[in-house]
Amino acid sequence: MQKARSITGHLRLYALALAFPILLMSIFIGWAYLHQEARRIDRVAEAQVAAVAADIESRLEGLRGALTVLSVSPSVVGGDVAEIRRHIKQIGMPDDFWFVLRDPGGQQLMNTKLPPDAALPKFASEGDDLIFEQGRTYYANLIWGPVGRTWITGIAIPVRSAPGGAGVTSSLSVIIPAAYFKQAFDRVPAGWIVAINDRNGAIIARSPSHDEWVGKPMSRTGWEVTKDVPPGAGGLWRDVYSLEGIRVQGAYHRMASTGWLIGVSALPEVYESPRRSILLIGGAAAMVSLLSAALLAGFMGRRITGAINALQVKAAAMREMRDMDVPRTSLQEVNAVGTIMRDTARVLRRREEQQATLIQELNHRVKNTLATVQSISRMTMKTSGGLSSFDEAFSARLMALSATHNLLTVSAWSGVDLKELLTVELKPFQSSRVSFSGPHVTLPSNVAIALGMVVHEMGTNAAKYGALKADEGEVRIEWSAERGVLRLEWREAGGAPVAPPARAGFGSRLIERTIRGELQGTIERTFDRSGLRAVLTIPMPA
């Protein structure tokens, strides 16, 4: 058995049921917001890494261009160190940059960081094969510069004996302190870490704490993600830990020219702040909504209960079908139900009165039907030659009367469609050879009963004496209804020649008496050689 609950209890459950999908929707919106915020952070990281990479590429390309111009000058090609130093001063390079000229054996021919008369060292570089054998530009990894006693990198280009020549006579390098690349971090927003790492994963520059971390390996988790990334490629990283051991997320890109890796990472204060905010706001909103729903459910439950209690008093009056006034409450629905109950009580009283009237009407209809059956019985008895013929004719006429009553029963005695009446009454008389044509006409119950008997008798006569007796015969029925008058034409064709009957039988007398007497209409019959033609005119009550 279902447990009964109060209206207040139902309202509270309903409030919770309403609040639950709202909470789910809020969770979904929060999830969508966090997802969108994560994507926004990813886009910011990608934009930052692209900006830093473009800045460094631009700086390096400018330096490489200056080197290229310098490498084809006669002083560099001829090895005139004094003239080379003069040209370098004219270029206007930063003060902490210096240039180195080396021969294929690794011997320095010039080092602008040292005095002109200083002894120059000899050393091999990992880019010598690329410079001297392939004649290509080389971007150095991070190294410790003993001359400047600082972390450095550089760009080295081949110097040829003649412009466009194949032989490489020396290499010209610009030495760049690692601190120079910190300038690319000037526009990095707070809460972000940007690092430039060489091809081996050594830190060239880092924001923040550049001096603390320069020259040290990048974080192990970051190296595992990026060590196999080819030049010109990049992506996003998750679950990466900074050198301080902080979990970060961001983007990375390996430069196509140098092979250096640019990494941009957001600290937790950047990517976790939206999560904390949405959790706090969402939790507070959920608590407020649930508490508000419960309070409103209790308040509305008391109002509804009071209105229903007022309605119960009116229900008792309705049960006794007493007249009552409509309760005036704060609920329109309860007021509407009270109005319905008042009107229902009045309707019940009227129906009780109508029931007595209907019983009288039913008695009247039964008496009329019995009188009709009695009349049919007597007239059939007079015209029947024996008990067998009486039984056949009387049964057929009762069936015709019953068919009309069935149609009236279906329509609750509100009327019968004329075509439907004709179809039912003529069904026993080879109805496939009977055609109908006319508009929709609804017959009142008294007209339907009388006309049904007439049509049955005409069908009987056609089957015995007229068109339906012959195999080729047919009956066409056409009607119209104008100005309250029904005009129905019965036309037979294809049967044996007909003539006026020598005496009026039961059917003819029934037709005449019904049309002229009961229905106050007229009937005109013409016995043509082609068949009977009858025109019935019946007044139709409004």
N, C-alpha and C positions, 0 to 999 in steps of 0.2 A: 504494500500500500504506500502511495506517495506521501511523504511527510508534508504536513500543512505548515505554511509559513505566513507570517503577517505581511501586510503590504510594505511596511518599513523594511522588513527583512528582504523581500523581493527587490525593493528599490535599491537596497545596498548591494545585493548581488548583481543587479542590473548595472549599477554605477561601476562596480568592479569590472564587469564584463565590458563596459564601454571604455573604462580606463586601460584595460589590458591591451587592446589593439593600439590605443594611443601610445602606450608605453613602448610597444613593439615598433610602432612607426617612429617614435622618438629615438629608439635605439638604432633603427635603420638610418635615420637622418644623421645621427651622431657618427655612425660608422661611415656613411657616405662623406660626411664632412672631414673625418680623420683621413679617409682615403684620398680625398681631394687635397687636403693639407699635405699629406705625404707626397702626392704628385707635385704640389707646388714647391715643396722643399727640393724634390728631385730636379725640377726645372731650374730653380735658383742655383743648385749645385752645378748643373750642366752649363748654365749661363756663366757662372763664375769661372769654371775650369776653362771654358772656351775663351773668356776674356783674358785670363792670365796667360793661356797658351798663345793667344794672338799678340799680346803685349810682348812676351818674350821673343816670339818669332819676329816681330817687327824690330825689336832691338838687335837681335842677332843678325837679321838680314841687313840692317844698317851698318853694323860692324863688318860683316862679310863684304858688303859693297865697298866700304872704305879700303879694306885690305886688297880687294881686286884692283881698284884704281891704283893703289900704291905699288902692287906687285908688277905692274907693267911699266912703271916709271924707269927711266934709264939708270937712275941711281941704284935702284934695287936690283935690276938685271945685271948692272956692272959691278955690284958689290961695294959701292961707294958709301961707307958707313956714315961718314960725316954728313953727306948730303941726305941720306935716309933720315937721320935724326932731325935735320932741319925740316924736311917735308912732314914728318910726324908732328912736330910742333905746330905746323901750319894747319893740320887737320883739326886740331882742337879736341882731342880725346880727353876724357876725365883724367884727373891727376893720378889716380891710383891704378890706371891702366898702364901696361908697358908692352913693348913689342920685342919679339925675338926672331932673329934670322939664323937658320941652321942649314948646314950642308947635308948631303945624303948620308954622310957617316955619323951624323949626330952632333958634330962639333958646332957650338954656337959661334956665329960670326958677329952677332950684335945682340946686346941685351940693354934696352934703354933704362932698365931699373938700376944698372950698375954704371959706374963711371967709364968713360971711353977707354981708359988705359987699364981697366981691371982685367984680370985673368978670367977667361970664360970657360965654363965647364963643358964637358962632352957627355951626352946621355942619349939613349935610344927611347923613342916614344912608341906607344902601341898603335899610333896612327901612321907610322912611317910607310908601311906597305901601301896604304890607301893614298898617301900624298905622293910618294916618289915613284911608285910602280903604276898606279892607276890614274894619277894626276887629278885626284878629286879632293874636295874640301873635307876637312876632318874637324868634328866637334868633340872636344875632349871631355872625359869624365872628370869628376871632382878629384883633385890631388892636393897634397900639401906642398905649397911653394916655399922652398927653403930660402930663396932670395928675399921674398917679401915677408916671409914668416907668417903666412896666412893661407887660408883655403882658397884655391883658385880653380878656374877652368879656362878654356880658351878655344879660339878658332884658328886653324892652320890651313893655308892654301898653298898650292904649288907655285913656284916662280920658274918660268921657262926662259930659255936663252933668247927666244924670239917670240913675239905675240902669236899665239896659235901653234907654236912649235910643239914637237913631241917630247923633247928632252926636258926633264925637270932638273934644274941646277941647284935649287935650294927651296926651303919652305919659309914662309913668312907667317908668324903667329901673333895674335893679339891676346894678351893674358888678362883675364877678367876676374877680379876678386868676387868670391861668392856673395859678399855683402851687397854687391851691385844689384842683384836680382830682388832684393827686398823692396825695391821701388815698385815692383809689380803688385805688391800687396796693399798699396795705399788705399784702395777703394774696397777692400774686403770688409764686409759688415761684421759687427760684433757677434760673437758666438760661433764663428767659423774658423777652421784651421785650413791653411793653404800651405802646401809643401811642394818643392821642386826636387826631384830625385834623379840621379844620373842612371845610366843603363845598368849599373850594378846594384842599384838600390841605395846608394849613399845620398844623404841629404845635402843638397846644394844650398837651398834656402828654405826657411820655414817661418810661418807666422802662426802663433807667437813664439817667443823664446828662440830666435834664430841663433844667437851666439852659443846657447846651451846645446843645441842639437846639430849644428852644421858639422858635416863630416861623419856623423854616426849613421848606422844603418836605419832604414825606415822600419816601421813596425812589422813584426813577423806576419801578422794576419793580412796586412795590406800587401806585403811582398808575395804571399801565397796566391792572392787573387790576381795580381798584375804581372807576375814574372814572365808569363808566356804571351802577354798581349803584344801583338805586332805594332810597328810604328804606324801612326795614322789612325789607330783604333782606340776605343775607350768604352766606358760603360758606367754602371752604377754599382756601388758596393754597400752591403749590409753586414751586420755583425762583425765589423772591423773595429779593432781597438787601437787607440792612439798610443803614442809613446808614453803618455802619462797613465795608461791603463784605463782610459775612458772609452766606453762604447760609443762609436760615432757611425754616421752614415752620410753618403755623399756620392761624388762622381770622380772619375779619373780619366786621363787622356794621355796617351804616349805620342809625343811630338814626332811628326814624320821626318823632320830635318835632322834633329839631334838624337832621337830615341830616348830623350829624357821623359820622365813620367811626372805629370802634373796631377796632384791630388787635392781635392777640395772636400772637407768634411764638416758636417754640422754637429755641434755639441748637443748633449741632451737638453740643455736649456732652450734650444731652438726647436727640436722635433718632439719633445715631450710636453712642452708647455701647452699646445693645443689639446693634447689628450687630458691633461689635468683639468684644464678649463672646461672641456665638454663633460667630463665626469662630474665635476662639482656642480655645474649648471644643470646637467641632466638629472643628477640625484636630487637636487633641491626642487626642481620642477616636478619630478615624480612624487616626492613626498607631499608637496603642496597640492597636486592634483588629486592624489588619493585621499588626503584629509578633507579637501573641499568636497569631493564626491560623497564621502561618508556623511558629512554635515548636511549637505543638501538633500541627500536621500532621507535622513531622519526628519528634516523640516518638511519636505514634501510628503513624507509618509503620514505625518500628523494631519496635514491639511486634507489629504485624500481620505483618511480614516474618518475625520469629522464629517466630510461630505457624504460618505457612504452610510454613516449612522443616520444622517438625516433622510437618506434615501430609503432606509429600511422601514422607517415609519410610513412612508408613502406606499411601500410595497404591501404592507398589511391592508391599507385602504383599497389598493388595487385588487387584492385577493377577494375582497368582499364586494368588488365592483361598485364601491362608493365613490362619489365625486370627490376630488381632492385638488388642492392647489399645488403649483409647481414649486419645488424647493429652490431657493436662491442661495447658491454656494459660490465659492471662488473658482470652481471648476466648470468650464463650459460643458464638458462631456456629461458630468453628473446632472447638470441642469437639463441637458438634452434628453438624457434617460428619463428624468422626471417628467418631462413633457411627453415623451413616448408612453410612459406608464399611464399618465392621465388620459391621453388620447386612446390608449389601449382599453382602459376601463370603459370609456364611452363607446368604443367599437364593440366591445363584448356585450354591453347592454343592448346596442342596436342589433347585433347578431342574434341575441336571444329573442328579440322581437321578430327579426327576419326569419328565424328558424320556425316560429309558429306559422308565419305567412307562407314559408316554403312548404311546410307540411300540408297546408291547405291547398297550395298550388299543385303539389304532387298528387293529392287525392283527386283534384280536378282533372289532371292529365291522365291519371289511371282510369277514371270514369270515362273520359273521352275515348281513350284507346279501347276500353272494353266495349263502348258503344259502337266504335268503328268495326271491331272484330265481330260483334253481334250482327251488325248490318251486313258485313261481308258474308257471314255465315248464312243468314236468311236468304239473301239474294242468290248466293251460289246454290243453295238448296233448291230454290225455285227453278233454276235453269239447268240443273244437273239431271242427267238421265238415270243415274243410279249412284250407289254408294261409292263405287270405285272412281267414277268421274268427279264426284263431289270431293272425295279425299284429295285427288290430284289438283283440282282447281283451287280448293280452299287452302291447301298447303302452299301452293305457289304464291297465292295472294298474301298469306301470312308471312312468307319469306320476303316478299317485296316490302311489306310493312316493317318487318324486322330489319332489313337492310337500311332503310331510311332512319330507323331509330338508332342503329349502330353509328351511322354518320353523325347524328345529332349528339349521341353520347360522347363521341370523341371531341366534339367542339363544345361540350358542356351546354348544349342546346342554345348556342349563340348563333347558329346558322349553318348552312351547308352550301358548298360550291356547286353551282348548277352542273358544270361538266362532270364533276365527280359523282353527282347524283345520277346523271344519265348513264355514266359508265357502269356503275354498280347495278342499276335496275335492268339494264339491257344485256348484262353479261351472260345470262342464260340463253339468249337468243342469237347465237352466232355473232357476237359483238365485233368480230373481225370484219364483218361486212357492213358495219355501221360507222359513219364518219361524223365528226363534230366540227362546228365552226361558229365562233362567237366570242365576245369579250368575257372577262371574269365577272361573274354575277354571284352574289351571296344571297341565298334564299332564307327568309325567316323560317322558324320551325314549323308553323302551321302550313305555310305554303309548300315547304319541302315534303311534309307528310302527304298532303293532298296530291301534289304534282308527281310524287313518286308512284302512287297508286295509278295515276292516269298513264304515265309512261310505261308502267308494267303492262297495263291492259292493251295499250297500243302495240307494244312489242309482241304480246300474245297473239293479237289479231294478225300482225304481219307474219308471224311464224305459221299460223294456221291457214290464213286465207290470202295473204298479200305477198310482198316481195321476198321475204325471207323464206317462203315456202319453196321457191325455185332456187336452183343452184347458182344462177347468174344474178339473182336479185340483190339489191342493196338499199340501204336507207341512209339518207342524208338529213342531218338535223342542223339547222342554222337558227341563231337567235340574236336579238339585240335588245338593249335596255335604254330607253330614253324617256325623260320626264316622268319617271315613276311608273312606267308601263313596260312589262316584259312581253316581247313578241317572239314566239317560238314557232318555227315552221318545220313540219314533218313531211318529208318527201320520199316516196317509195318509187323505185324504178327497177326494170329488169325482170319483174315477176309476171304472173299470169294477168290477163285483163281483169279489172275489177268493176263491180257495179254496186249501186246502193243496195244494202241488205233489204230483204223483203220484210223483215221485222227486226226490231231493236233487241239485241241480246243484253246479257248482264253487263258485258264490258262497255257497250255503247251507252247504256243507261248510267253506269258508274261515271264514265267520262263526262257526259252531259251534266249530270247532277253535281259532280265535283267542280267542274270549271265554272258553270253558270251559277250554281247555287252557293257552294262553299267558298269559292275564290272570287266570286262576283266578276268573272271574266266572260270572254266569248270564245267560241270555237267555230271555225268554218272548215267544212270538209268537202273536198272535190274528188269525185271518183273518175279520174282520167283513164284512158286506155293504157297509159304507161304506168299507172299506179296511183295509190292514194296520196293526196296532198291535203294536209291539215294545218291550219294556222291558228295557234292559241294566243290569245291576248289576255294577260293577267295583270291587274293593278298590283303594284309593289308598295307596301306601306313604308313610310319614311323611317 
